[in-house]
Amino acid sequence: MTDPDPIADAATPPAQPAGAPALLAVTVNGEPRAFSAGASALDAVTALGLVGRPLAVEINERIVPRRDLAAWTLADGDRLEIVTLVGGG
């Protein structure tokens, strides 16, 4: 019997605990974020506390109308840019 290869073991990501929801790695405004599998673009907007604010959402360089945010399911590796209006003087 041979000893396990520590380098091969280090390259293998740890398994998620049984029953844990799968997570998606998504970039939002250049920052890495994690969302549960099946999350929508609206879920991302909600998690950022931006619901009800004027905003524009772009996913993978495509503008997504606000009416479509709930139907747009995020995928691992998606890149979101969310722009909001800021008032002031």
Secondary structure as GFF3:
##gff-version 3
##sequence-region A 1 89
A	DSSP	alpha_helix	6	11	.	.	.	ID=ss1
A	DSSP	beta_strand	23	28	.	.	.	ID=ss2
A	DSSP	beta_strand	31	36	.	.	.	ID=ss3
A	DSSP	alpha_helix	41	47	.	.	.	ID=ss4
A	DSSP	beta_strand	55	59	.	.	.	ID=ss5
A	DSSP	beta_strand	62	64	.	.	.	ID=ss6
A	DSSP	three_ten_helix	66	68	.	.	.	ID=ss7
A	DSSP	beta_strand	79	84	.	.	.	ID=ss8
###
